């Protein structure tokens, strides 16, 4: 009788194949909302039904930066070119949550569209990630317009419709290279120019 012995590599490949087929099966059973962004791009918000509840799984096409909330009930994305930040609820309704203008300490107002028109490479808003369902972290060159290599971490709170860049636990977070780490119960690990910081989740 011939016995079949699987090597670790074969097992690993088989596991990968079963995971891939499971994902394919999930995607075949998935549904989607069609949405059109203000920059003209048409996207699909793809979700599954789990225990009679909708849960987002991804956005197509994949050349757009987005994040899915921990509950999987919301998607936050940043439009290409316009840098508008849009929050979608589980019914596919979108809300523009962009900070449209920045008002300096002396009261001078700077509109996003004007800044991007004069400097298309300026980073007004990028890389959204959910801290929890009510708080979204993103990266911006605000509040400065003359520090081309410095970026800042900002937080948008959904319930208060408020943007801040100064945090109780760590103060201001800024640097040339900002990388998100793991999100845990203790907060979000953020590495800034090689130094790790922990941004705690608001209670």
Beta strands, then each sheet from edge to edge (+ up, - down):
strand 1: 31-36
strand 2: 42-50
strand 3: 53-60
strand 4: 65-68
strand 5: 75-78
strand 6: 85-88
strand 7: 94-96
strand 8: 101-103
strand 9: 109-111
strand 10: 126-132
strand 11: 135-140
strand 12: 151-157
strand 13: 162-164
strand 14: 174-175
strand 15: 178-184
strand 16: 187-192
strand 17: 195-199
sheet 1: 1+ 2- 3+
sheet 2: 4+ 5- 6+ 7-
sheet 3: 8+ 9-
sheet 4: 10+ 11- 12+ 13-
sheet 5: 10+ 11- 12+ 14-
sheet 6: 15+ 16- 17+
end
